[in-house]
Amino acid sequence: MARKTTRSIRASFADARQAIAAQQEIADPAPRDARDGIEAGMWEGAPFDRLPPNCPVVPLGVQNKLTFFIDALGQFLSFDGMKPADLIRLFRTTPNFTYWAWPRKKLINVDAETGKQNFMINGVEEKKAIMCLEKAAAARGPFDPSNKLRGRGAWRDSFGRLIWHSGDQLWMVENGKLISSAPGEVDGIFYFRAASIMTPWPEPVPAEESPARQIFDMLRTWHWQRPKLDPVLVLGSLGVMFMSGALKERPHAGIMGDWGTGKTALTNLIQSVIGDVLVRAENPTEAGVRQRMGLDALPVAIDEFEAGEDNSRVSKLVELSRIAYSGGSLLRGGSDHKGVEFTSRNAFFCSGINLPPMKPQDLSRFAILNTRRLQVKGGAEPKAEKDWGRMILRSLMDAWPEFSPLLADWRTLLAGAGLTGRGTDTYGTLFAMAQLMLGAENMEDIGLDTTEPKKLGELIAEATAEERALQGENWRECLEHLMGAPIEAIKGGNRPTIGGITEELETPYAHAADFDLSSRQEKLAMAGVKVVQEADDTLPAGKVRWLLAVPPKGPLLAKMFQGTKWQQQVWFSALKQGPPDIVRSGPRGKVVKINRSAERCLLIDLTAYDKLMEGDA
């Protein structure tokens, strides 16, 4: 349990002061009262040459027919042709300002001695007000909300500093102290006001007071397939969910298990930590998630993320998660036949029984964690104590400068163990985030000693090998399909495969005379391919290298790839992605006659391919 210390008592008082400050009333003097010595409607540039001084509404810019503003409350609003009623929305907290800035005056009398005209304000010159605001927005030029607006969650500024947007406040840690400000423009980016969510703990959270270890110990009570690694990855995922918008890559978590394995209880624990930062949905659609998140960088927990008879719904969610991983943009058609752009920077925490169909590039963005039937049933579900989430958030903000070098170390460690590309990004981010929360001492205590990178890397590589095996390379998947698909043109009995026919030819440096080539070539021709032999000075005397010639087109190959992502001759470009020692293309290819048609073919070195497969095994 996080202890009640003098520090936590000070934090409670700091919370109270912050709440009092937030309740201060917004000044909005009566319309007839002068503001900074300026009478109503008499400011320089009135009524629409420039904005009135201290205008509570901030024009952001324009995009086609749309005009964008930050209203007097700090919220983001857009209008397609402003109307008088829109002024009420923009100035809803300062309605008197519109009467002062654009007053409609009625002459009451004229002073007989001075000749001064006395007016009463009986309305707002609405057209002039709209013209003023539209002109000010146009002066700022084109505006792209997807790049210049930020909602709630964690963000990085251009200097790499962390900003936590809690809806009604922006928070940063400077020199160990937590500072806050109202939402607004920071470094050219507008952080608009929204409903408030979790705020960071007011005081620094040292390691001995952080609840990260208690949360980790709770996670260990689940029956994981990889008990040494999976709780660490879930804890790292928790950190990713907090820091989602500030990360370059935000790995997602997929919790898979049969009923009775505690998936719902696990999501409940995560929610008890993150609280209102987490958006939780059961069986949602992609459009629902996208529209709910808007410009927020908040995490999403999805229940019933699994395969079914119709996978169209979950496939779209997978596509959204793929884009969110690196903060990409999604384009959708609008009602006015113009594209609408959505940028997603949300981390996904998904659970289900059966993993939905996912392409290799999608699997590489997820940590798939399998739970087994709980060994002990009954009892209360593990649940975070009050303010644990706020303390975790503050500890992450304090430690944020350490994250980039820590991530670089983990990427190096994992690359040294054989992980490549996105694998180092996904697992590196999760392990780095877990270490940021636990500290090096706790990492060593739980069996992940970062001072022995070679040993640790080998442990992780071995434990994740099965999962990463599903993340096959495109060229290999294509070649495996080619090798494994039955040759449809052969009628009767068991239809052979190309791989089965050529298996004996994969024997290193076989003698050409050892095989009945004519029968093999006849069967391969029915698939639209052919084997050719090659001899050179590097081979032992009398021995040859066997190569499979694959043409760029042909009806038999087209039928074999029909219904796959490599159909319509895509197989040729896919195979060309293979390493040059296995796939020879371009000048290293060869013109081969297959079924009386001569084509420049790719050449697959069967021995080199066999060695690759043996190495993976």
C-alpha positions as CSV (number, residue, x, y, z in Angstrom):
1,M,0.0,0.0,0.0
2,A,1.2,3.5,-0.8
3,R,2.0,5.0,2.6
4,K,0.4,8.2,4.0
5,T,3.4,10.5,4.3
6,T,4.0,14.2,4.9
7,R,4.5,14.4,1.1
8,S,1.0,12.9,0.5
9,I,-0.6,15.4,3.0
10,R,1.1,18.3,1.2
11,A,-0.3,16.8,-2.1
12,S,-3.8,17.0,-0.7
13,F,-3.4,20.6,0.2
14,A,-2.0,21.3,-3.2
15,D,-5.1,19.7,-4.7
16,A,-7.3,21.9,-2.6
17,R,-5.5,25.1,-3.7
18,Q,-5.8,24.0,-7.3
19,A,-9.5,23.4,-7.0
20,I,-10.0,26.9,-5.4
21,A,-8.1,28.6,-8.2
22,A,-10.1,26.8,-10.8
23,Q,-13.3,28.1,-9.3
24,Q,-12.4,31.8,-9.8
25,E,-15.1,33.6,-11.7
26,I,-14.4,34.9,-15.2
27,A,-14.5,38.7,-15.3
28,D,-17.2,40.1,-17.6
29,P,-18.1,43.7,-16.7
30,A,-21.4,45.3,-17.7
31,P,-21.7,46.4,-21.3
32,R,-21.6,50.1,-20.4
33,D,-18.6,49.8,-18.2
34,A,-15.3,51.0,-19.8
35,R,-12.7,48.2,-20.2
36,D,-9.1,49.4,-19.7
37,G,-10.4,52.9,-20.1
38,I,-12.1,52.2,-23.4
39,E,-15.8,52.9,-23.9
40,A,-18.1,50.4,-25.6
41,G,-17.5,50.2,-29.3
42,M,-14.7,52.8,-29.2
43,W,-11.7,50.5,-29.4
44,E,-9.1,51.1,-32.1
45,G,-10.0,49.3,-35.3
46,A,-13.7,48.9,-34.4
47,P,-15.9,47.4,-35.7
48,F,-14.0,44.9,-37.8
49,D,-10.6,46.2,-38.8
50,R,-9.0,44.1,-36.0
51,L,-10.0,42.1,-33.0
52,P,-11.2,44.0,-29.9
53,P,-8.5,44.1,-27.1
54,N,-8.5,41.1,-24.7
55,C,-11.0,39.2,-26.8
56,P,-11.8,36.0,-25.0
57,V,-12.4,34.2,-28.3
58,V,-9.3,33.1,-30.3
59,P,-9.7,32.8,-34.1
60,L,-7.6,29.9,-35.4
61,G,-7.9,30.0,-39.1
62,V,-10.0,28.7,-42.0
63,Q,-10.3,25.6,-44.2
64,N,-12.5,25.9,-47.3
65,K,-16.0,26.9,-45.9
66,L,-15.1,26.2,-42.3
67,T,-13.9,28.7,-39.7
68,F,-12.2,27.6,-36.5
69,F,-12.2,29.2,-33.1
70,I,-11.3,28.6,-29.4
71,D,-14.3,29.9,-27.5
72,A,-14.4,31.9,-24.3
73,L,-14.4,28.6,-22.3
74,G,-11.4,27.3,-24.1
75,Q,-13.2,24.7,-26.2
76,F,-12.7,24.1,-29.9
77,L,-15.6,25.1,-32.2
78,S,-15.9,25.2,-36.0
79,F,-18.6,26.9,-38.1
80,D,-19.7,26.4,-41.7
81,G,-21.1,30.0,-42.2
82,M,-21.4,31.8,-38.9
83,K,-24.9,32.8,-37.7
84,P,-25.9,35.2,-34.9
85,A,-26.7,32.3,-32.6
86,D,-23.1,31.2,-33.0
87,L,-21.9,34.4,-31.2
88,I,-23.8,33.1,-28.1
89,R,-21.9,29.8,-28.3
90,L,-18.5,31.5,-28.7
91,F,-19.0,34.0,-25.9
92,R,-21.1,31.8,-23.6
93,T,-19.1,32.7,-20.5
94,T,-18.6,36.3,-21.4
95,P,-21.8,37.5,-23.1
96,N,-21.4,41.1,-22.0
97,F,-18.2,41.3,-24.1
98,T,-20.2,41.2,-27.4
99,Y,-22.4,44.1,-26.2
100,W,-19.3,46.1,-25.3
101,A,-17.3,45.3,-28.4
102,W,-20.1,45.6,-31.0
103,P,-22.8,47.6,-29.3
104,R,-26.1,48.6,-31.0
105,K,-26.7,52.0,-29.6
106,K,-29.9,54.1,-29.3
107,L,-29.7,57.8,-28.7
108,I,-31.3,58.8,-25.5
109,N,-30.6,62.5,-25.3
110,V,-28.1,65.3,-26.0
111,D,-26.5,67.3,-23.2
112,A,-27.7,70.9,-23.8
113,E,-24.5,72.4,-22.3
114,T,-21.8,70.1,-23.8
115,G,-23.6,68.8,-26.8
116,K,-22.5,65.2,-25.8
117,Q,-24.8,62.5,-27.2
118,N,-25.9,59.9,-24.6
119,F,-26.7,56.4,-25.8
120,M,-28.1,53.3,-24.4
121,I,-26.9,49.8,-25.5
122,N,-29.9,47.8,-26.6
123,G,-28.3,45.0,-28.6
124,V,-25.3,43.7,-30.5
125,E,-24.3,44.5,-34.1
126,E,-24.2,40.9,-35.0
127,K,-23.2,41.2,-38.6
128,K,-20.3,43.4,-37.7
129,A,-19.2,41.0,-34.9
130,I,-19.3,38.1,-37.4
131,M,-17.4,40.1,-40.0
132,C,-14.8,40.9,-37.4
133,L,-14.3,37.3,-36.3
134,E,-14.3,35.9,-39.8
135,K,-11.7,38.5,-40.9
136,A,-9.5,37.7,-38.0
137,A,-9.7,34.0,-38.7
138,A,-8.9,34.6,-42.4
139,A,-5.9,36.7,-41.5
140,R,-4.4,33.7,-39.7
141,G,-4.7,31.7,-42.9
142,P,-5.5,28.0,-43.6
143,F,-5.8,25.9,-40.5
144,D,-5.5,22.1,-40.2
145,P,-7.1,20.8,-37.0
146,S,-5.4,17.4,-37.3
147,N,-2.0,19.0,-37.0
148,K,-2.5,22.1,-35.0
149,L,-5.0,21.0,-32.3
150,R,-4.5,18.7,-29.4
151,G,-7.0,17.2,-27.0
152,R,-6.6,15.5,-23.7
153,G,-3.7,13.1,-22.8
154,A,0.1,13.2,-22.9
155,W,2.0,15.1,-25.6
156,R,5.5,16.2,-26.5
157,D,6.3,19.8,-27.4
158,S,9.0,20.7,-30.1
159,F,11.7,20.5,-27.4
160,G,10.7,17.0,-26.4
161,R,9.1,18.1,-23.0
162,L,6.1,16.2,-21.8
163,I,2.7,18.0,-21.5
164,W,-0.2,16.4,-19.7
165,H,-3.5,17.8,-20.9
166,S,-6.2,17.1,-18.3
167,G,-9.0,18.9,-20.1
168,D,-9.1,22.1,-18.0
169,Q,-5.3,22.4,-17.3
170,L,-2.0,21.8,-19.0
171,W,0.7,20.2,-16.7
172,M,4.5,20.1,-16.9
173,V,7.3,19.2,-14.6
174,E,10.1,21.8,-14.5
175,N,13.1,21.3,-12.2
176,G,11.2,18.7,-10.2
177,K,8.2,21.0,-9.7
178,L,4.7,20.5,-11.2
179,I,3.4,23.6,-12.9
180,S,0.1,24.2,-14.6
181,S,-1.6,26.7,-16.9
182,A,-4.9,27.1,-18.6
183,P,-5.3,25.4,-22.0
184,G,-4.2,27.5,-24.9
185,E,-1.5,27.9,-27.5
186,V,1.9,26.3,-26.8
187,D,4.7,26.5,-29.3
188,G,2.2,27.0,-32.2
189,I,-0.1,24.2,-31.1
190,F,-3.6,24.8,-29.6
191,Y,-4.6,22.7,-26.6
192,F,-8.3,23.2,-26.3
193,R,-10.4,22.9,-23.2
194,A,-12.5,19.8,-22.6
195,A,-14.1,17.8,-19.8
196,S,-11.5,17.3,-17.0
197,I,-9.8,14.0,-16.5
198,M,-7.1,12.7,-14.1
199,T,-4.5,15.2,-12.9
200,P,-1.0,14.3,-11.9
201,W,-0.1,13.8,-8.2
202,P,1.1,17.3,-6.9
203,E,4.3,16.0,-5.2
204,P,7.2,14.0,-6.7
205,V,6.7,10.2,-6.3
206,P,10.0,8.5,-5.3
207,A,10.5,4.8,-6.0
208,E,9.7,3.7,-2.5
209,E,6.3,5.4,-2.6
210,S,5.4,4.4,-6.2
211,P,2.5,1.9,-6.4
212,A,4.1,0.4,-9.6
213,R,5.5,-2.6,-7.8
214,Q,2.2,-3.3,-6.0
215,I,0.4,-3.2,-9.4
216,F,3.0,-5.5,-10.9
217,D,2.5,-8.0,-8.0
218,M,-1.2,-7.9,-8.7
219,L,-0.6,-8.7,-12.4
220,R,1.4,-11.7,-11.4
221,T,-1.6,-13.3,-9.9
222,W,-3.0,-14.1,-13.3
223,H,-2.1,-17.5,-14.9
224,W,0.0,-16.3,-17.8
225,Q,1.5,-18.4,-20.6
226,R,4.9,-16.6,-20.0
227,P,4.7,-15.8,-16.2
228,K,8.1,-14.2,-16.2
229,L,7.5,-11.7,-19.1
230,D,3.8,-11.2,-19.5
231,P,3.1,-9.2,-16.3
232,V,6.0,-6.9,-17.2
233,L,4.6,-6.4,-20.7
234,V,1.1,-5.5,-19.2
235,L,2.7,-3.1,-16.8
236,G,4.6,-1.5,-19.7
237,S,1.3,-1.3,-21.6
238,L,-0.2,0.5,-18.7
239,G,2.6,3.1,-19.0
240,V,2.1,3.3,-22.8
241,M,-1.6,4.0,-22.2
242,F,-0.7,7.0,-20.0
243,M,1.9,8.4,-22.3
244,S,0.2,7.5,-25.6
245,G,0.3,10.8,-27.5
246,A,3.9,11.5,-26.4
247,L,5.3,8.3,-27.9
248,K,6.6,7.8,-31.4
249,E,5.3,4.3,-31.3
250,R,2.5,3.1,-29.1
251,P,2.4,-0.7,-28.9
252,H,-1.0,-2.3,-28.3
253,A,-1.9,-5.2,-26.1
254,G,-4.0,-8.2,-27.0
255,I,-5.1,-10.3,-24.1
256,M,-6.4,-13.7,-25.3
257,G,-7.8,-16.5,-23.3
258,D,-10.8,-18.8,-22.9
259,W,-13.7,-17.9,-20.5
260,G,-12.7,-18.1,-16.9
261,T,-9.2,-16.8,-17.5
262,G,-9.8,-13.4,-15.9
263,K,-9.7,-11.1,-18.9
264,T,-12.5,-8.9,-17.7
265,A,-11.0,-8.7,-14.2
266,L,-7.7,-7.6,-15.8
267,T,-9.3,-4.8,-17.7
268,N,-11.1,-3.8,-14.5
269,L,-7.7,-3.6,-12.7
270,I,-6.3,-1.4,-15.6
271,Q,-9.4,0.8,-15.4
272,S,-9.1,1.1,-11.6
273,V,-5.6,2.5,-12.2
274,I,-6.2,4.8,-15.2
275,G,-9.7,5.8,-14.2
276,D,-11.4,8.4,-16.5
277,V,-8.3,8.5,-18.8
278,L,-9.4,5.1,-20.2
279,V,-12.2,4.9,-22.8
280,R,-13.7,1.4,-22.5
281,A,-16.0,-0.1,-25.1
282,E,-17.6,-3.5,-25.6
283,N,-18.0,-4.7,-29.2
284,P,-17.5,-1.2,-30.7
285,T,-17.3,-0.2,-34.3
286,E,-14.3,1.5,-35.8
287,A,-16.3,4.7,-36.6
288,G,-17.6,4.7,-33.0
289,V,-14.1,4.6,-31.5
290,R,-12.7,7.1,-34.0
291,Q,-15.5,9.6,-33.4
292,R,-15.4,9.1,-29.6
293,M,-11.7,9.8,-29.4
294,G,-11.6,12.8,-31.7
295,L,-8.4,14.7,-31.1
296,D,-7.7,13.1,-27.7
297,A,-4.6,10.9,-27.1
298,L,-6.4,8.7,-24.6
299,P,-6.2,4.8,-24.4
300,V,-9.0,2.6,-25.6
301,A,-10.0,-0.7,-24.0
302,I,-11.9,-3.0,-26.3
303,D,-13.8,-6.1,-25.1
304,E,-14.8,-8.9,-27.5
305,F,-11.9,-8.2,-29.8
306,E,-12.0,-11.5,-31.5
307,A,-12.6,-13.6,-34.5
308,G,-16.2,-14.5,-35.6
309,E,-18.2,-15.6,-38.5
310,D,-18.1,-12.0,-39.9
311,N,-14.8,-10.3,-39.2
312,S,-15.5,-7.0,-41.0
313,R,-16.1,-5.0,-37.8
314,V,-13.0,-6.2,-36.0
315,S,-10.9,-5.9,-39.2
316,K,-11.7,-2.2,-39.3
317,L,-10.6,-1.8,-35.7
318,V,-7.4,-3.6,-36.5
319,E,-6.8,-1.1,-39.3
320,L,-7.4,1.8,-36.9
321,S,-5.0,0.3,-34.4
322,R,-2.4,0.0,-37.2
323,I,-2.7,3.7,-37.9
324,A,-2.7,4.7,-34.2
325,Y,0.6,2.8,-33.6
326,S,2.7,5.5,-35.3
327,G,0.2,8.4,-35.1
328,G,-0.8,8.1,-38.8
329,S,-3.8,9.7,-40.5
330,L,-7.0,8.1,-41.8
331,L,-8.9,9.6,-44.7
332,R,-12.6,9.2,-45.0
333,G,-15.1,10.7,-47.4
334,G,-17.3,13.5,-46.2
335,S,-20.9,14.4,-47.0
336,D,-19.6,17.3,-49.2
337,H,-17.5,14.9,-51.3
338,K,-14.3,16.1,-49.7
339,G,-12.0,13.9,-47.7
340,V,-12.0,14.2,-43.9
341,E,-8.7,13.5,-42.1
342,F,-8.5,11.8,-38.7
343,T,-5.2,11.4,-36.8
344,S,-5.1,8.7,-34.1
345,R,-2.6,8.5,-31.3
346,N,-4.4,6.1,-29.1
347,A,-3.0,3.0,-27.4
348,F,-5.4,-0.1,-27.6
349,F,-5.8,-2.6,-24.8
350,C,-7.9,-5.4,-26.3
351,S,-9.2,-8.7,-25.0
352,G,-11.0,-11.7,-26.5
353,I,-11.2,-15.5,-26.8
354,N,-10.0,-16.0,-30.3
355,L,-7.4,-13.7,-31.9
356,P,-9.0,-12.0,-34.9
357,P,-7.4,-12.4,-38.4
358,M,-4.5,-10.0,-38.5
359,K,-1.8,-9.4,-41.1
360,P,1.8,-9.7,-40.2
361,Q,2.2,-5.9,-40.1
362,D,-0.7,-5.7,-37.6
363,L,0.6,-8.5,-35.4
364,S,4.0,-6.7,-35.1
365,R,2.2,-3.8,-33.5
366,F,0.7,-5.9,-30.8
367,A,2.0,-7.8,-27.8
368,I,-0.2,-10.9,-27.7
369,L,-0.5,-12.1,-24.2
370,N,-2.3,-15.4,-23.5
371,T,-4.0,-16.2,-20.2
372,R,-4.9,-19.6,-18.9
373,R,-7.7,-20.8,-16.6
374,L,-7.2,-19.2,-13.1
375,Q,-5.9,-21.8,-10.6
376,V,-7.7,-20.1,-7.7
377,K,-11.2,-18.9,-8.0
378,G,-13.3,-16.6,-5.8
379,G,-12.2,-13.7,-3.6
380,A,-12.1,-10.0,-4.4
381,E,-10.7,-8.8,-7.7
382,P,-7.4,-7.0,-7.5
383,K,-8.1,-3.3,-7.5
384,A,-5.9,-0.2,-7.4
385,E,-6.2,2.1,-4.4
386,K,-7.3,5.7,-4.7
387,D,-4.7,8.0,-6.3
388,W,-2.5,5.2,-7.5
389,G,-3.1,6.3,-11.1
390,R,-2.2,9.9,-10.3
391,M,1.0,8.8,-8.6
392,I,1.9,6.6,-11.6
393,L,1.2,9.5,-13.9
394,R,3.4,11.9,-11.9
395,S,6.2,9.3,-11.7
396,L,6.2,9.0,-15.5
397,M,6.2,12.7,-15.9
398,D,9.2,13.0,-13.5
399,A,11.1,10.3,-15.3
400,W,10.2,11.3,-18.8
401,P,13.7,12.7,-19.7
402,E,15.1,9.2,-19.1
403,F,12.7,7.4,-21.5
404,S,14.5,8.1,-24.8
405,P,17.9,6.8,-23.7
406,L,16.2,3.8,-22.0
407,L,14.3,3.0,-25.1
408,A,17.6,3.1,-27.2
409,D,19.2,0.7,-24.8
410,W,16.3,-1.8,-25.0
411,R,16.3,-1.6,-28.8
412,T,20.0,-2.4,-28.9
413,L,19.5,-5.2,-26.4
414,L,16.7,-6.8,-28.4
415,A,18.4,-6.3,-31.8
416,G,21.4,-8.1,-30.4
417,A,19.1,-11.0,-29.6
418,G,17.9,-11.2,-33.1
419,L,14.7,-9.1,-33.0
420,T,14.4,-6.9,-36.1
421,G,12.6,-3.7,-37.2
422,R,9.2,-3.2,-35.5
423,G,9.9,-6.0,-33.1
424,T,12.5,-3.8,-31.3
425,D,10.1,-0.9,-31.4
426,T,7.1,-2.8,-30.0
427,Y,8.9,-4.8,-27.3
428,G,11.5,-2.1,-26.7
429,T,8.9,0.5,-25.9
430,L,7.0,-1.9,-23.5
431,F,10.0,-3.0,-21.6
432,A,11.5,0.6,-21.4
433,M,8.2,1.8,-20.1
434,A,8.0,-1.0,-17.5
435,Q,11.6,-0.1,-16.3
436,L,10.7,3.6,-16.2
437,M,7.9,2.6,-13.7
438,L,9.7,0.0,-11.7
439,G,13.3,1.1,-11.8
440,A,16.4,-1.0,-12.5
441,E,16.5,-2.4,-9.0
442,N,13.0,-3.8,-9.2
443,M,13.6,-5.1,-12.7
444,E,16.5,-7.1,-11.4
445,D,14.4,-8.3,-8.5
446,I,11.8,-9.7,-10.8
447,G,14.3,-11.6,-12.8
448,L,15.0,-9.1,-15.7
449,D,18.6,-8.0,-15.0
450,T,19.4,-5.1,-17.4
451,T,23.1,-5.3,-16.4
452,E,23.3,-8.6,-18.3
453,P,21.9,-7.5,-21.7
454,K,23.0,-10.6,-23.7
455,K,21.4,-13.1,-21.2
456,L,18.2,-10.9,-20.9
457,G,18.0,-10.5,-24.7
458,E,18.2,-14.2,-25.3
459,L,15.5,-14.8,-22.7
460,I,13.1,-12.4,-24.3
461,A,13.9,-13.6,-27.8
462,E,13.2,-17.2,-26.9
463,A,10.0,-16.3,-25.0
464,T,8.6,-14.2,-27.9
465,A,9.8,-16.5,-30.8
466,E,6.4,-18.2,-31.2
467,E,4.5,-14.9,-31.3
468,R,7.0,-13.3,-33.7
469,A,6.9,-16.3,-36.0
470,L,3.3,-15.2,-36.9
471,Q,4.8,-11.9,-38.1
472,G,6.2,-13.4,-41.3
473,E,7.7,-11.3,-44.1
474,N,5.6,-10.7,-47.2
475,W,8.0,-12.4,-49.7
476,R,8.2,-15.5,-47.5
477,E,4.5,-15.8,-47.1
478,C,4.1,-15.5,-50.8
479,L,6.8,-18.2,-51.5
480,E,5.3,-20.5,-48.8
481,H,2.0,-20.2,-50.5
482,L,3.6,-21.0,-53.9
483,M,5.4,-24.0,-52.4
484,G,2.4,-25.3,-50.4
485,A,-0.6,-24.8,-52.7
486,P,-1.9,-27.9,-54.6
487,I,-1.3,-28.0,-58.3
488,E,-5.0,-27.8,-59.5
489,A,-4.2,-28.8,-63.1
490,I,-3.2,-32.3,-62.0
491,K,-6.3,-34.4,-62.0
492,G,-7.0,-37.5,-59.9
493,G,-5.5,-38.8,-56.7
494,N,-3.6,-36.5,-54.3
495,R,-2.5,-33.3,-56.0
496,P,1.2,-32.6,-55.4
497,T,2.6,-29.3,-54.4
498,I,5.6,-27.4,-55.8
499,G,7.4,-27.8,-52.5
500,G,6.8,-31.5,-52.5
501,I,8.1,-32.0,-56.0
502,T,11.2,-29.9,-55.5
503,E,12.0,-31.2,-51.9
504,E,14.7,-33.6,-53.0
505,L,16.2,-31.0,-55.2
506,E,16.9,-28.8,-52.2
507,T,19.6,-31.2,-51.1
508,P,22.8,-29.2,-51.3
509,Y,24.7,-29.7,-54.5
510,A,22.8,-32.7,-55.8
511,H,24.0,-34.6,-58.9
512,A,21.7,-33.8,-61.8
513,A,21.8,-37.5,-62.8
514,D,20.3,-38.5,-59.5
515,F,16.8,-37.4,-60.4
516,D,14.1,-38.1,-62.9
517,L,13.7,-34.5,-64.1
518,S,11.3,-35.1,-66.9
519,S,8.4,-36.2,-64.7
520,R,9.1,-33.4,-62.3
521,Q,9.2,-30.8,-65.0
522,E,6.0,-32.1,-66.4
523,K,4.2,-31.7,-63.1
524,L,5.8,-28.2,-62.4
525,A,4.7,-27.1,-65.9
526,M,1.1,-27.6,-64.8
527,A,1.7,-25.0,-62.1
528,G,3.4,-22.6,-64.6
529,V,6.9,-22.9,-63.1
530,K,10.1,-24.8,-63.9
531,V,13.4,-25.9,-62.3
532,V,16.7,-25.1,-63.9
533,Q,20.2,-26.3,-62.8
534,E,23.3,-24.2,-62.4
535,A,26.9,-25.3,-62.2
536,D,29.9,-23.1,-61.4
537,D,33.5,-23.3,-60.2
538,T,32.4,-22.9,-56.5
539,L,30.5,-26.2,-56.6
540,P,32.0,-29.7,-56.1
541,A,32.7,-31.6,-59.4
542,G,29.6,-33.0,-61.0
543,K,27.2,-31.3,-58.6
544,V,24.7,-28.5,-59.4
545,R,22.5,-25.9,-57.7
546,W,18.8,-26.1,-58.4
547,L,16.8,-22.9,-59.0
548,L,13.0,-22.6,-59.3
549,A,12.0,-20.2,-62.2
550,V,8.9,-18.1,-61.5
551,P,7.5,-16.0,-64.4
552,P,5.8,-12.6,-63.9
553,K,2.5,-13.9,-65.5
554,G,0.7,-17.0,-66.7
555,P,-2.8,-18.4,-66.3
556,L,-1.7,-21.4,-64.2
557,L,0.1,-19.2,-61.6
558,A,-2.7,-16.7,-61.7
559,K,-5.1,-19.5,-60.7
560,M,-2.8,-20.6,-57.9
561,F,-2.7,-17.1,-56.4
562,Q,-6.4,-16.3,-57.1
563,G,-8.2,-14.9,-54.0
564,T,-4.9,-14.0,-52.2
565,K,-3.2,-10.7,-51.7
566,W,-0.7,-11.7,-54.4
567,Q,-3.2,-12.2,-57.2
568,Q,-3.1,-10.3,-60.5
569,Q,0.7,-10.7,-60.9
570,V,1.5,-9.2,-57.5
571,W,3.3,-12.4,-56.7
572,F,6.2,-11.3,-58.9
573,S,6.9,-8.0,-57.0
574,A,6.3,-9.7,-53.7
575,L,8.9,-12.4,-54.3
576,K,11.4,-9.7,-55.5
577,Q,11.4,-8.4,-51.9
578,G,13.4,-11.5,-50.8
579,P,17.1,-11.5,-50.0
580,P,19.4,-11.7,-53.1
581,D,21.1,-14.9,-52.0
582,I,17.7,-16.6,-52.2
583,V,15.7,-14.6,-54.9
584,R,17.5,-13.6,-58.0
585,S,15.9,-10.8,-60.0
586,G,16.7,-8.2,-62.6
587,P,20.0,-9.0,-64.4
588,R,20.5,-12.0,-62.2
589,G,17.2,-13.5,-63.4
590,K,16.9,-15.6,-66.5
591,V,14.8,-16.0,-69.6
592,V,13.2,-19.4,-69.2
593,K,10.7,-21.2,-71.6
594,I,7.7,-22.6,-69.7
595,N,4.9,-24.2,-71.6
596,R,6.3,-22.9,-74.9
597,S,6.3,-19.3,-73.6
598,A,9.6,-17.5,-72.9
599,E,9.6,-15.1,-69.9
600,R,12.3,-13.4,-67.8
601,C,11.8,-15.2,-64.5
602,L,12.8,-14.8,-60.9
603,L,15.1,-17.6,-59.8
604,I,14.6,-19.1,-56.3
605,D,17.7,-20.8,-54.9
606,L,16.2,-23.9,-53.4
607,T,19.2,-24.8,-51.3
608,A,19.5,-21.3,-49.9
609,Y,15.8,-21.3,-49.1
610,D,16.1,-24.6,-47.4
611,K,18.9,-23.4,-45.2
612,L,16.8,-20.4,-44.2
613,M,13.9,-22.6,-43.2
614,E,16.2,-24.9,-41.2
615,G,17.7,-21.9,-39.4
616,D,14.2,-20.7,-38.4
617,A,13.3,-24.1,-37.1
